[in-house]
Amino acid sequence: MGKDKRITEWEEKELAKSLARSPERKDRFTNHGNEEIPRISFPEKLDDKFISATGFPGRYPFTRGVQPTMYRGRLWTMRQYAGFSTAFETNNRFRYLLDQGTTGLSIAFDLPTQIGYDSDDPMSVGEVGKVGVAIDTLYDMEVLFKGIPLDKISTSMTINAPAAVLLAMYIALGEKQGVSSDKLQGTIQNDILKEYVARGTYIFPPKPSLRIITDIFQYCSRNLPSFNTISISGYHIREAGSTAVEEVAFTLANACTYVQAAIDAGLTVDSFAKRLAFFFNASSNILEEVAKFRAARRLWAKIMKNRFNAKEPASQMMRFHTQTAGNTLTAQQVDNNIVRVTIQALAAVLGGTQSLHTNSKDEALGLPTEDSVRTALRTQQVIAFESGAADTIDPLAGSYFIEEMTDKIERDAYLLMEEVKKEGGVISAIEKGFIQRHIETSAYEYQKEIEKKERVIVGLNRFQSEGSVKPPVLKIDPEVEDNQVKNLRELKQKRELKKIDETLKALKEAASGSTNLMEPILAAVREYATLGEICNVLREVFGEYRYRG
């Protein structure tokens, strides 16, 4: 029987163009017996349902992946999340990770930075440098990336409420390095809606928060064409206790809110949609997780095409980063976490992720040590180069269970999105507590199952062992905060206060009107205005959000 003409058409269009742009990693992909591994497999007989629902990689609805060659062309970005103590210490960890083979950096910021306070603010006492790196000014950003050229690396920043300020610092750092903004690559999380329901590092109310986000979309569409302007996050929704369906539904509902806000602000969908990115959790039920990723990609493609009328394929694609599930790590028998992370990472790869962070085994106890970070990275490298999972595209496609589960998750997530719509949309659903109650109920039911031993967690509620040895834990020296505060105060004394005042006054005027906020924030950052000074100006104009649940 000859090859189906629809496969031939895909090969001559999407596949040929992809290979012309970038050849595959190897001329031949083979198994141990030197037998060639096929690029992609199809059922013996292609029916219309398979074509429309599962289809081809790099073609709508992108169930099988967003690139025609997927990992045969290029492996996912191995983007290890790191940040602690000072910019100097984190720079050392970044250099270590790069030496070990990581292919992208991901910054964890401390709590004061995440909620827009300087290290010397009374609100910051006891939290400086604890759960991430402290960034107060452009100077800290300069130290953080010392010896790391921004045109050679892709950087992800897990920052939300003050995302515009940290992005401005990154742009200003690029200028100092001689790297123009159009050469910068990376992602800012910039997803404030999930903060209101799952994470809590918000500053401003929803309406001005959405204004800041759309200002970022607009500015980056003109000046940072290779930078992802948002990473719409289901990760924290899942970490808060949601089901896989709820993770997809609430993440995509948030995404629709951002897209509509940008359209309402006058942007055309194809001018910004191709720079939208997503961030998902990979939990331990490997088959459900693979189906979840495939379902999310397909559902998003349909939404962008049919609801928002996106014309360009790149605007319909869901590109996403994945992190293994922190809430599954146990402090008991920490070596078991290596196994959990391996299963979760494999699920992300089989599901077609574009980048991946693997958690370290000791993160249930504290910040990871260098040894555990290296093992976490090696987990990705073993999957990439030894497992064979990266040698063929969407290898679980056609499995009765996977296809049925993909359909079910897509259907159930869509129905839950419709419920959110009936509540008046995401912001109304947040204010009513609808989304929070969904997540809280799922978290409660899951915890009950664990406590009743209906759900087994190895080493926690079954197969325990007495007297297990705890590994060394990275601890932050209390002097870190003192030194950060001292350095910040010294920097403040050296600045030209007149220029600082001028830039902050211009920012306040812009915030009070309708001017795009990125340029005035960038002007303030260049003069070494602090994160807290900039956020306090915006607090004056926009106020602060207080959840009344």
LUMKE-437427 format. One record per atom (N, C-alpha, C): residue in three letters; x, y, z. Coordinates in steps of 0.05 Angstrom, whole numbers, plus 5000, padded with zeros to 4 digits. Layout:
LUMKE-437427
ALAXYZ/...
***
This chain:
LUMKE-437427
MET501749765000/MET500050005000/MET501850255000/GLY501250444983/GLY502850684981/GLY502350875004/LYS504051075006/LYS503751265028/LYS501351435024/ASP499851495046/ASP497451665044/ASP498251935034/LYS496652045016/LYS497352305003/LYS497452535023/ARG495952505046/ARG495952715066/ARG498652725081/ILE499852495084/ILE502552485096/ILE504552615077/THR504252545051/THR506052655031/THR505752965030/GLU503353055032/GLU502853345031/GLU504253485055/TRP503953365079/TRP505253475103/TRP508253475100/GLU509353265089/GLU512253245085/GLU513253455065/GLU511653505044/GLU512553705024/GLU512153985033/LYS510354035052/LYS509854305061/LYS511354365087/GLU510154305110/GLU511254375136/GLU514054255140/LEU514153985136/LEU516753845142/LEU519053945125/ALA518553975099/ALA520754065081/ALA521754345089/LYS519854525095/LYS520654795103/LYS522254795129/SER521454625148/SER522854605173/SER525654495169/LEU525954295153/LEU528654175148/LEU530454365133/ALA529254535115/ALA530854725100/ALA531954945119/ARG530255015139/ARG531155215159/ARG533255105177/SER532854855186/SER534554735206/SER534554435204/PRO536754315196/PRO536754015194/PRO536453885221/GLU535753625220/GLU535553475245/GLU538253435258/ARG538153365284/ARG540653345299/ARG542553135288/LYS541452925276/LYS543152705265/LYS542052625238/ASP543852515222/ASP542952415196/ASP541152165199/ARG541751995219/ARG540151755223/ARG539751725253/PHE537251665261/PHE536651595289/PHE536251295289/THR537851155305/THR537750855305/THR537550745333/ASN536550495335/ASN536550355361/ASN539150205364/HIS539350045385/HIS541749895392/HIS542549705369/GLY540649605355/GLY541149425332/GLY541649565306/ASN542049825307/ASN542449995283/ASN540149995264/GLU537749945274/GLU535349965258/GLU534350255260/GLU533550365237/GLU532750645237/GLU530150685251/ILE530050905267/ILE527650975282/ILE526051175265/PRO523551125260/PRO522051315243/PRO521651585255/ARG521651785239/ARG521152065248/ARG518452075263/ILE516451965251/ILE513751975262/ILE512251725253/SER510451625269/SER508751395262/SER505851475259/PHE504451325241/PHE501651375237/PHE500151105237/PRO497551105241/PRO495950855238/PRO496250755209/GLU495850495206/GLU496050385179/GLU494050505160/LYS491750575171/LYS489750705155/LYS488950975168/LEU489451195155/LEU488751455167/LEU485851515162/ASP484251545184/ASP481551635181/ASP481351925186/ASP479052045179/ASP478652335181/ASP478852425210/LYS477852265229/LYS477952345257/LYS480852365267/PHE482552175259/PHE485352195268/PHE486652445256/ILE486052505231/ILE487252735218/ILE486352995231/SER483853015237/SER482853275248/SER483553305277/ALA483653085293/ALA484053115322/ALA487053085329/THR488452895316/THR491152845323/THR493152955302/GLY492652895278/GLY494053035256/GLY497053015255/PHE498353245249/PHE501153245243/PHE502553455261/PRO505053405269/PRO506553605284/PRO507053845267/GLY506854085279/GLY507454335265/GLY505054425248/ARG502754295251/ARG500354375236/ARG497954375256/TYR496154565252/TYR493654585267/TYR492254315268/PRO491354225292/PRO491154355317/PRO493554305336/PHE495754225325/PHE498354195340/PHE498253995363/THR496453805361/THR496253595382/THR498953445385/ARG500253405362/ARG502753245362/ARG505253415366/GLY504953675371/GLY507253845375/GLY507254085357/VAL508754295365/VAL508654545350/VAL510754565328/GLN512654375327/GLN514654375306/GLN514554115290/PRO514954135264/PRO514753895247/PRO516753675254/THR519153755265/THR521153555271/THR521453515302/MET520153685317/MET520253675347/MET523153625356/TYR523653435374/TYR526353415386/TYR528453295367/ARG527553175345/ARG529553095325/ARG530953335313/GLY529553565312/GLY530753805302/GLY532453945324/ARG531153985347/ARG532554115370/ARG531354015395/LEU533053945415/LEU532053865441/LEU530654095455/TRP528954035474/TRP527854235491/TRP530054395506/THR529454635514/THR531354785530/THR531454675558/MET533854605567/MET534154505595/MET534654755612/ARG532454855623/ARG532555115636/ARG532255075667/GLN534455065681/GLN534355015710/GLN533855275725/TYR531855265742/TYR530955495758/TYR532855535781/ALA533955775785/ALA535855825806/ALA535756115815/GLY536356155841/GLY536456415852/GLY536356395882/PHE538356515895/PHE538356525925/PHE540456735933/SER540156825958/SER542156995970/SER542457255953/THR544957315946/THR545557555931/THR545857505901/ALA545957715886/ALA546457695857/ALA549157555852/PHE551157615869/PHE553857495866/PHE553657195869/GLU552357095890/GLU552056805895/GLU550556675873/THR548456805864/THR546756675842/THR548256675816/ASN549956885811/ASN551656875787/ASN553456635787/ASN554556565810/ASN556256325812/ASN554656075806/ARG552156065816/ARG550455825810/ARG549755815780/PHE549256045768/PHE548656055739/PHE551055945724/ARG553456045731/ARG555855955716/ARG556255655720/TYR555655555744/TYR555955265749/TYR553955105731/LEU551555195730/LEU549555065713/LEU550255065684/LEU551255295674/LEU552055315646/LEU554455125641/ASP556255105659/ASP558554915656/ASP557554625656/GLN555354565670/GLN554354295671/GLN552554225647/GLY551954415630/GLY550454355606/GLY547654455604/THR546854625624/THR544154745621/THR544154935597/THR541854955584/THR541755115559/THR540055365561/GLY539055425585/GLY537555665590/GLY537455725620/LEU537455975626/LEU537356065654/LEU534456135662/SER533856085688/SER531256155698/SER531656275726/ILE530756525730/ILE531356665755/ILE529056635775/ALA529856555799/ALA528056565822/ALA528656815838/PHE526656975843/PHE527057225858/PHE526057185887/ASP527257335905/ASP526357315933/ASP523657445936/LEU522457395959/LEU519657485963/LEU519357795962/PRO521157945975/PRO520958245972/PRO520958335943/THR522758225927/THR522858295899/THR520158235885/GLN519057995891/GLN516557915878/GLN514258095885/ILE514258225908/ILE511958395915/ILE512758695916/GLY515058755903/GLY515659035898/GLY516759195921/TYR518259065939/TYR519559205961/TYR522559195959/ASP523859405966/ASP526759405968/ASP527759245992/SER530259165991/SER531358996013/SER531459156039/ASP531559426038/ASP531759576063/ASP528959666073/ASP526859576060/ASP524159646069/ASP523459476094/PRO522159596114/PRO521359446138/PRO519759186131/MET518259196109/MET516758956101/MET518458726093/SER521058776087/SER522858576076/SER524458426098/VAL524258516122/VAL525958406143/VAL525458106146/GLY527757956145/GLY527657666148/GLY527157516123/GLU526657646101/GLU526057506076/GLU528057556053/VAL529957726058/VAL531857806036/VAL533557566028/GLY533457496003/GLY535157275993/GLY534356996001/LYS532056966014/LYS531356696025/LYS530356506004/VAL528356585988/VAL527256395969/VAL528056455940/GLY529856645937/GLY530756725911/GLY532756945914/VAL533657065892/VAL535657265893/VAL534357545897/ALA535657715912/ALA534757985917/ALA535658165895/ILE533758295881/ILE534458485860/ILE533058755867/ASP534658955874/ASP533659215881/ASP533959415859/THR536159405844/THR536759605824/THR538159475800/LEU538559625780/LEU540059535756/LEU542859435764/TYR543959545785/TYR546659455794/TYR546559155801/ASP544459065815/ASP544258785822/ASP544058605797/MET542558715777/MET542358565752/MET545058545738/GLU546658755739/GLU549358745727/GLU551058535740/VAL550858515767/VAL552458315781/VAL551358035775/LEU548758005774/LEU547457745768/LEU548457625742/PHE548857795722/PHE549557685695/PHE552557755688/LYS554157805708/LYS556957865702/LYS558257625688/GLY559457675665/GLY560757465649/GLY558857285634/ILE556257355633/ILE554257195618/ILE553057375597/PRO553957355572/PRO552857535550/PRO549957475544/LEU548357685544/LEU545457645540/LEU544757565512/ASP546457615492/ASP545857525465/ASP546457235460/LYS547557095481/LYS548256815478/LYS546556635495/ILE544756745510/ILE543156585529/ILE540256675529/SER538556485535/SER535656545538/SER535056545568/THR533656745577/THR533156775606/THR530156795611/SER529356635631/SER526556645640/SER526556765668/MET524556945672/MET524357085698/MET521657025711/THR521656895734/THR519256835748/THR518457075764/ILE517257265751/ILE516457515764/ILE513757605752/ASN512057715769/ASN509357775760/ASN508558065764/ALA507758135788/ALA506858415792/ALA508858625784/PRO511458595791/PRO513358795781/PRO514858715756/ALA513658545739/ALA514958445716/ALA516058655697/ALA514558875694/ALA515459095677/ALA518059215686/VAL518459225712/VAL520959345724/VAL523259155719/LEU522958905724/LEU525158715720/LEU525858685690/LEU523758695673/LEU524258685644/LEU525858935636/ALA525159165647/ALA526559415641/ALA529459395650/MET529959275673/MET532759235682/MET534259055662/TYR532958845652/TYR534258665634/TYR534958805607/ILE533058975598/ILE533559135573/ILE535859325578/ALA535859465601/ALA538059655607/ALA540759505609/LEU540759275621/LEU543159115623/LEU544159045595/GLY542358965577/GLY543058905549/GLY544459145536/GLU543359385541/GLU544559625530/GLU547359665540/LYS547859605566/LYS550559635577/LYS552459435565/GLN551359195558/GLN553058985546/GLN553359035516/GLY551959225504/GLY552059265476/GLY550159085460/VAL548158975474/VAL546258785461/VAL543658935458/SER542858985433/SER540359125428/SER537958955436/SER535759085443/SER533458945454/SER532258735434/ASP532558785408/ASP531558585389/ASP533058325389/LYS535358325403/LYS536958075404/LYS536457925430/LEU534958035448/LEU534457905474/LEU532457685471/GLN532957455484/GLN531257225483/GLN530557135511/GLY528057065515/GLY527256965542/GLY524356995546/THR523556995572/THR520756995579/THR520457145606/ILE518457305609/ILE517657395636/ILE514957255642/GLN514657175668/GLN512157035674/GLN509857225671/ASN509857445685/ASN507957665679/ASN504957575680/ASP504357375695/ASP501657255696/ASP500457325723/ILE499057545725/ILE498057645751/ILE495457495759/LEU493857405740/LEU491257285748/LEU491557045765/LYS493556875760/LYS493856635776/LYS494956705804/GLU496156945807/GLU497057035833/GLU494657075852/TYR492457175841/TYR490157235858/TYR488856975868/VAL489356745855/VAL487956505863/VAL489856285874/ALA492456305868/ALA494056075874/ALA496756135887/ARG497756385885/ARG500456425894/ARG500856665912/GLY499356885907/GLY499257105926/GLY501257335923/THR503057325903/THR504957545901/THR503957765882/TYR501657875889/TYR500458095874/TYR501058355888/ILE500858585873/ILE501058845885/ILE498559005879/PHE497959045853/PHE495859225845/PHE493259075839/PRO490959215839/PRO488459095831/PRO488458985803/PRO486558825795/PRO486558695769/PRO486658895745/LYS484959105746/LYS484859275722/LYS487459415716/PRO488759555734/PRO491359665727/PRO493559455722/SER493259215734/SER495159005729/SER494958915700/LEU492458895690/LEU492158815661/LEU493159045643/ARG492859295651/ARG493959515636/ARG496959495633/ILE498359425655/ILE501259395654/ILE502059175635/ILE500558955637/ILE501158715620/ILE500858785591/THR498658925584/THR498258995555/THR500259205546/ASP501159375564/ASP503359565557/ASP505859405550/ILE506459195565/ILE508759025560/ILE508458895532/PHE506058785527/PHE505558655501/PHE506158855478/GLN505059095481/GLN505359295460/GLN508359375456/TYR509659435478/TYR512459515477/TYR514259295465/CYS513759045473/CYS515458825464/CYS514958755435/SER512458795426/SER511858735398/SER513458915379/ARG514159145389/ARG515659335373/ARG518659315378/ASN519459245402/ASN522259265410/ASN523659005417/LEU522158805426/LEU523358555435/LEU521958325420/PRO522358305394/PRO520858105378/PRO521357815386/SER523657765399/SER524357485405/SER523857415435/PHE522557595449/PHE522057565478/PHE519157485483/ASN518757275499/ASN516057195506/ASN514957385528/THR512757515522/THR511757725539/THR510157635563/ILE509457375564/ILE507957265586/ILE508356965586/SER508356855609/SER508356555612/SER505856495629/ILE503756425616/ILE501156385629/ILE501256125644/SER500956135670/SER501955925687/SER499655755699/GLY499755495692/GLY498055305706/GLY499655165728/TYR502255215728/TYR503955075748/TYR503055125776/HIS502655375783/HIS501955445811/HIS499055375818/ILE497355365798/ILE494655275802/ILE494654975810/ARG496354825796/ARG496654535803/ARG497954495830/GLU500054655835/GLU501454645861/GLU499554705884/ALA497554875879/ALA495654945900/ALA493654725905/GLY493654515887/GLY491954285892/GLY489854215871/SER489954355848/SER487954305827/SER488354035814/THR486353945800/THR486553715783/THR487853795756/ALA488453595740/ALA489653655713/ALA487653815696/VAL485153735698/VAL483053885682/VAL482854165691/GLU482854215718/GLU482654485728/GLU485154645720/GLU487454525720/GLU489854655712/GLU489654765683/VAL488654595665/VAL488354675637/VAL486154895635/ALA483854845648/ALA481555025644/ALA482155305655/PHE483255325679/PHE483655585691/PHE486055735678/THR487955585669/THR490255705655/THR489355825629/LEU487755675614/LEU486855775588/LEU484755995591/ALA483155985612/ALA481256205618/ALA482856465623/ASN484956445639/ASN486656675644/ASN487856775618/ALA488756595602/ALA490056675576/ALA488056825559/CYS485556725558/CYS483556865542/CYS483057155552/THR483257185579/THR482857445591/THR485057635582/TYR487557535581/TYR489757705572/TYR489557775542/VAL488757575526/VAL488457635498/VAL486257835493/GLN484057805506/GLN481858005503/GLN482658275512/ALA484158295535/ALA485058555545/ALA486858695524/ALA488558535512/ALA490358655492/ALA488858755467/ILE486858595459/ILE485158675436/ILE483558925443/ASP482558935467/ASP481059165476/ASP482759415477/ALA485359375482/ALA487259595483/ALA488159685455/GLY487159555434/GLY487659635407/GLY489759475392/LEU490759255405/LEU492759095391/LEU491358885373/THR492558825351/THR491458605334/THR492558345344/VAL490958135343/VAL491657885356/VAL494357775345/ASP494757785319/ASP497157675307/ASP499657835313/SER499258085324/SER501658245331/SER502958155357/PHE501458015374/PHE502657945400/PHE502357645407/ALA500457505395/ALA499757235404/ALA502057035400/LYS503757085380/LYS505956895375/LYS508056905397/ARG507957115415/ARG509857125437/ARG508557055464/LEU506156945463/LEU505056835487/LEU506256565493/ALA506856515518/ALA507956245525/ALA506356155550/PHE506655895555/PHE505155775578/PHE507155625596/PHE506255565620/PHE507855435640/PHE506155235655/PHE506854975652/PHE505254765664/PHE506854595684/ASN505354455700/ASN506354275720/ASN506453995707/ALA508553845714/ALA508553555706/ALA508453395732/SER506253255736/SER505853095760/SER506552805753/SER505952625772/SER507052355771/SER505352155755/ASN502852215749/ASN501252035733/ASN501952075704/ILE503851925695/ILE505251985670/ILE503251985646/LEU501451805645/LEU499651795622/LEU497652025622/GLU496552085645/GLU494752315647/GLU496152575639/GLU498652605648/GLU500152845642/GLU500752875612/VAL501552665599/VAL501952675570/VAL499452765556/ALA497152635564/ALA494552715552/ALA493853005557/LYS494553095581/LYS493953375589/LYS495353565571/PHE497953525566/PHE499453705549/PHE498353705520/ARG497653475510/ARG496553455483/ARG493853595481/ALA492153555502/ALA489553675502/ALA489653975504/ALA491454075521/ALA491754365524/ALA492554495498/ARG494454375484/ARG495454485459/ARG493154495438/ARG491654285437/ARG489454275417/ARG487254475424/LEU486554485449/LEU484354665457/LEU485154955453/TRP487655025459/TRP488555305455/TRP488555375425/ALA489455195408/ALA489355245379/ALA486555305369/LYS484655155379/LYS481855195371/LYS480855465381/ILE481555535406/ILE480655795417/ILE481756025401/MET484356015395/MET485656235381/MET484556265353/LYS484056045340/LYS483056055312/LYS480156135311/ASN478556005327/ASN475656045325/ASN474556275341/ARG475656325365/ARG474556545382/ARG475956805376/PHE478556795373/PHE480057045369/PHE480957105340/ASN480256915322/ASN480756955294/ASN483657005287/ALA485456865302/ALA488356885296/ALA488856745269/LYS490256885251/LYS490656775224/LYS493256625222/GLU495356715235/GLU498056605232/GLU498256345249/PRO499356135238/PRO499755885253/PRO501255935280/ALA503256115279/ALA504756165304/ALA503056285326/SER500956425318/SER499056535338/SER497156325349/GLN496956105336/GLN495155885345/GLN496655675362/MET499355685361/MET500955485375/MET501055535405/MET500955325420/MET501655345449/MET504455245453/ARG506255435460/ARG508955355467/ARG509155375498/PHE510255175511/PHE510255175540/PHE512755075552/HIS513255185576/HIS515355085594/HIS514054905615/THR515554715624/THR514554525644/THR516454515668/GLN515354495692/GLN516954435715/GLN515754195729/THR517454025739/THR516553785753/THR515153875779/ALA513453705790/ALA511653785811/ALA512953815839/GLY513254055848/GLY514454105874/GLY512753985896/ASN510153985893/ASN508353895914/ASN508353595918/THR509753445900/THR509953155903/THR512453075917/LEU514353265921/LEU516853195934/LEU516353145964/THR517752945975/THR517452886003/THR520052926018/ALA519753016043/ALA522153046061/ALA523052776070/GLN521252576070/GLN521952306077/GLN523252156053/GLN525452016058/GLN526751856037/GLN527152026011/VAL528752236014/VAL528952435992/VAL529952315966/ASP531352085967/ASP532251965942/ASP529951875924/ASN527651815937/ASN525251745921/ASN524451975903/ASN525152215910/ASN524452455894/ASN525852445867/ILE528152325865/ILE529552305839/ILE527852135820/VAL526651925831/VAL524951745814/VAL522451905805/ARG521252045825/ARG518852205818/ARG519452405796/VAL521652545799/VAL522352755780/VAL522952635753/THR524152405752/THR524652275726/THR522152205711/ILE520152095726/ILE517552025714/ILE516252285703/GLN516252495719/GLN514952745712/GLN516352875688/ALA518952865688/ALA520452985665/ALA519852835640/LEU519752565642/LEU519152405618/LEU516352465608/ALA514452515626/ALA511752585618/ALA511852845602/ALA513353045611/ALA513553295597/ALA514753265569/VAL516753095567/VAL518053055541/VAL516152905522/LEU514852695532/LEU512952545515/LEU510552725508/GLY510052925524/GLY507853105518/GLY508653345501/GLY511253375495/GLY512053575475/GLY512753845486/THR513953865510/THR514654115522/THR516854255506/GLN517054525508/GLN519154675495/GLN521554725513/SER521054735539/SER523254755558/SER522454625584/LEU524454565601/LEU523854395624/LEU525754455647/HIS524554475671/HIS526154485695/HIS525554235712/THR527654105721/THR527353865738/THR528053945767/ASN526153895785/ASN526653965813/ASN528853785825/SER530153885845/SER532253735859/SER531053575882/LYS532353365889/LYS531253175909/LYS530853295937/ASP532453505943/ASP532353615970/ASP530653855974/GLU528953925954/GLU527454175955/GLU525054165974/ALA524453925984/ALA522353916006/ALA523554006033/LEU526254026033/LEU527654096058/LEU528654386057/GLY529354486033/GLY530454746031/GLY531454796003/LEU533055006000/LEU534155065973/LEU536154845965/PRO536254775940/PRO537854545932/PRO540854605933/THR542354395939/THR545254415938/THR546254385909/GLU548854445904/GLU549954405877/GLU549754115868/ASP550353925887/ASP550253645879/ASP547453565870/SER545453645885/SER542753565877/SER541753705852/VAL542653955848/VAL542054095823/VAL543253945799/ARG545653855802/ARG547053715780/ARG545553455774/THR544653305794/THR543153065789/THR540453125775/ALA539253345782/ALA536753425769/ALA537153485740/LEU539353625734/LEU539953675706/LEU540753425691/ARG542253245703/ARG543052995691/ARG540552825684/THR538452855700/THR535952705694/THR534952785666/GLN534953045660/GLN534053135633/GLN535953025612/GLN538553035617/GLN540552955597/GLN540352655591/VAL539752495611/VAL539452205607/VAL536952155589/ILE534752295596/ILE532352265579/ILE532952355550/ALA534352575547/ALA534852685520/ALA536652495504/PHE538752385516/PHE540752255500/PHE540751945503/GLU539351845523/GLU539451555526/GLU536751405524/SER534551555530/SER531951415532/SER530651355505/GLY531351495484/GLY530051465458/GLY527451625456/ALA526651755477/ALA524051905477/ALA524252145458/ALA526652245453/ALA526952475436/ALA527452405407/ASP527452155400/ASP528252065373/ASP525952035354/THR523552035364/THR521152015347/THR519052205358/ILE517252295342/ILE515352505349/ILE512752385360/ASP511952495384/ASP509352415396/ASP509052115396/PRO510851965410/PRO510851675408/PRO508451535419/LEU506851675436/LEU504551535448/LEU501951595432/ALA502151745410/ALA499751795393/ALA498651535383/GLY496051515382/GLY494751275372/GLY494151075394/SER495351105417/SER494550935440/SER491650985446/TYR490050775449/TYR487150815454/TYR486850975479/PHE488350915500/PHE488051055526/PHE488951345523/ILE491251395511/ILE492251675509/ILE490351845493/GLU489351745470/GLU487551905453/GLU484851945468/GLU483851745482/GLU481351775496/GLU481651975519/MET483951965534/MET484452145555/MET484852425545/THR486252455522/THR486652725510/THR483952845504/ASP482152695492/ASP479452795485/ASP477952875510/LYS478152705531/LYS476552755555/LYS477553005570/ILE480253045572/ILE481253275585/ILE480553535570/GLU480753515543/GLU479953755527/GLU476953815531/ARG475353615531/ARG472453655534/ARG471753765562/ASP472853645582/ASP472253725610/ASP473354005616/ALA475754065605/ALA476854335610/ALA475254545596/TYR474254485572/TYR472554675557/TYR470054735573/LEU468754525584/LEU466254555599/LEU466754725624/LEU469054685637/LEU469654845661/LEU470255135653/MET471455175631/MET471855455621/MET469155585616/GLU467255435606/GLU464555545602/GLU463255625628/GLU463855475650/GLU462755545676/GLU463955805685/VAL466655845681/VAL467956095688/VAL466656325673/LYS466056285648/LYS464756485631/LYS461956565643/LYS460456365652/LYS457856415664/LYS458056575690/GLU460356555704/GLU460856705728/GLU461556995722/GLY461657065696/GLY462257335689/GLY465157375680/GLY466557155675/GLY469357165667/GLY471257125691/VAL473857125685/VAL475857055705/VAL475857245728/ILE475957505723/ILE476157695745/ILE473757675764/SER471357655752/SER468957625768/SER469057355783/ALA469957145770/ALA470156885783/ALA472156885807/ILE474257045803/ILE476257075825/ILE474957225849/GLU473657445842/GLU472357605863/GLU470257455878/LYS468857275864/LYS466757115878/LYS467956875892/GLY470556815887/GLY471756585900/GLY471256325886/PHE470056335862/PHE469256095847/PHE471755925841/ILE473756045829/ILE476155885822/ILE477555785846/GLN477855955867/GLN479255875891/GLN477855635904/ARG475155635905/ARG473655415917/ARG474155155902/HIS474155175876/HIS474754935859/HIS477354805867/ILE479454975868/ILE482154875874/ILE482254775903/GLU481054915922/GLU481154835950/GLU479754565954/THR477554525940/THR476054275943/THR477754045932/SER479054075909/SER480753865898/SER483053805916/ALA484254015927/ALA486553975945/ALA485753825970/TYR483353895981/TYR482353756005/TYR481853466000/GLU480553405977/GLU479953125971/GLU482452965967/TYR484453085954/TYR487052945950/TYR488352885976/GLN488453085994/GLN489753046020/GLN488252826037/LYS485652826035/LYS484052616050/LYS484852336040/GLU485252306013/GLU485952046002/GLU488651956013/ILE490552146016/ILE493252086026/ILE492951996056/GLU491452156071/GLU491252096100/GLU489851836105/LYS487951756087/LYS486551496090/LYS488151266077/LYS490351336065/LYS492051136051/LYS490651016027/GLU488651156017/GLU487451075992/GLU489251145968/ARG490951355972/ARG492951425952/ARG495651385965/VAL497251215953/VAL499851145965/VAL502051345957/ILE503451455976/ILE505751625972/ILE508151475985/VAL509851365968/VAL511951175978/VAL513751325997/GLY514151206020/GLY515951326040/GLY514451516059/LEU512051596051/LEU510551786068/LEU508351636083/ASN506451506068/ASN504351366082/ASN504451066078/ARG506450966063/ARG507050676061/ARG510050646056/PHE511050416063/PHE513950356058/PHE515750556071/GLN514950636096/GLN516750816111/GLN519150666121/SER521250816127/SER523650696140/SER524450876163/GLU525350756184/GLU526150896208/GLU528951016205/GLY529351246216/GLY532051356219/GLY533351416192/SER531851496172/SER533151566147/SER534851816150/VAL537151816136/VAL539052026139/VAL538252266121/LYS538152506132/LYS537452736116/LYS539952846103/PRO539652936077/PRO541953036063/PRO542753316073/PRO545153416066/PRO545753696073/PRO543853886059/VAL543154096073/VAL541254296062/VAL542654566060/LEU542154706038/LEU543354966034/LEU541855166052/LYS543355306069/LYS542155506087/LYS543255786080/ILE541555986081/ILE542356256075/ILE543456396100/ASP545856496099/ASP547156636121/ASP545556896128/PRO544856936153/PRO543457186160/PRO544957446152/GLU547557426148/GLU549057656140/GLU548357746111/VAL547157566096/VAL546457636068/VAL544657876068/GLU542657876085/GLU540758106086/GLU542158366095/ASP543858346115/ASP545358586124/ASP547058696102/ASN548458526088/ASN550158626066/ASN548658746043/GLN546358616036/GLN544758716014/GLN543658996021/VAL542659026046/VAL541659286055/VAL543859496055/LYS546159426065/LYS548459606066/LYS549259696038/ASN549459516019/ASN550259585992/ASN548159755978/LEU545559695984/LEU543459855972/LEU543560145982/ARG543860176008/ARG543960446019/ARG546360606009/GLU548660466005/GLU550960605994/GLU550460685965/LEU549160515950/LEU548460585922/LEU546560825921/LYS544660835939/LYS542761055939/LYS544161325944/GLN546361325959/GLN547761565965/GLN549361665941/LYS549961495922/LYS551661565899/LYS550061665875/ARG547461625876/ARG545761685852/ARG545261985850/GLU544462065826/GLU543662345821/GLU540762365828/LEU540162475851/LEU537362475861/LEU535462645844/LYS536562855832/LYS534863015815/LYS533862855791/LYS535562695779/LYS534762535756/LYS532762315765/ILE533262205788/ILE531461995799/ILE528662125802/ASP528562355815/ASP525962485820/ASP524562555794/GLU526062635773/GLU524862705747/GLU523562465734/THR525062235735/THR524061995722/THR521561885737/LEU521661905764/LEU519361805779/LEU516861985775/LYS517362235773/LYS515162425767/LYS513862365740/ALA515662315720/ALA514662245693/ALA513061985693/LEU513961795709/LEU512561545712/LEU509861585724/LYS509661745744/LYS507061795757/LYS505161925738/GLU506062115722/GLU504362245702/GLU503362035681/ALA505161865673/ALA504461655653/ALA502361465664/ALA502761385690/ALA500961195703/ALA498161325707/SER498161585711/SER495661735716/SER494061775690/GLY495561745667/GLY494261775641/GLY494061505627/SER494561515601/SER494361265585/SER496961195570/THR499061345576/THR501661295563/THR502661015570/ASN503960885550/ASN505260625555/ASN507360665577/LEU507260485597/LEU508960515621/LEU511860415617/MET512360265596/MET515060145594/MET517260355591/GLU516860555575/GLU518960755570/GLU519660915596/PRO517661015611/PRO518361155636/PRO519560975657/ILE518760715658/ILE519960535676/ILE522860485668/LEU523360455642/LEU526060415632/LEU527860655638/ALA526760895635/ALA528261135641/ALA529061145671/ALA527261065688/ALA527861065717/ALA529960855724/VAL529660625712/VAL531560405717/VAL534360485709/ARG534660615686/ARG537260705676/ARG538660885696/GLU537161035712/GLU538261215731/GLU538661085759/TYR538260825760/TYR538560665784/TYR536360725805/ALA534060805795/ALA531760805813/ALA531260515823/THR530360485847/THR530060215858/THR527360105850/LEU527259835852/LEU524659695848/LEU522459805866/GLY523159845891/GLY521159945910/GLY520260225904/GLU522060395896/GLU521360675889/GLU519360675865/ILE519960515845/ILE518260505822/ILE515460385829/CYS515460165844/CYS512960045851/CYS511260225870/ASN512660375887/ASN511160555905/ASN509760775890/VAL511060875868/VAL509661075851/VAL507160955839/LEU507360705830/LEU505060575818/LEU502960505840/ARG503860445864/ARG501960405886/ARG500360655892/GLU501660885890/GLU500261145895/GLU498061175875/VAL498561115850/VAL496561155829/VAL494460935828/PHE495360685830/PHE493560465825/PHE492260345850/GLY493560395874/GLY492660265898/GLY493759985900/GLU493059845922/GLU493859565926/GLU491459385927/TYR491759135918/TYR489558945918/TYR489358805946/ARG486958785955/ARG486458635980/ARG484158435975/TYR484858185977/TYR482757975972/TYR480857965995/ARG478257975989/ARG476157966009/ARG474757696007/GLY476157486013/GLY474957216010/GLY473457126035/
***
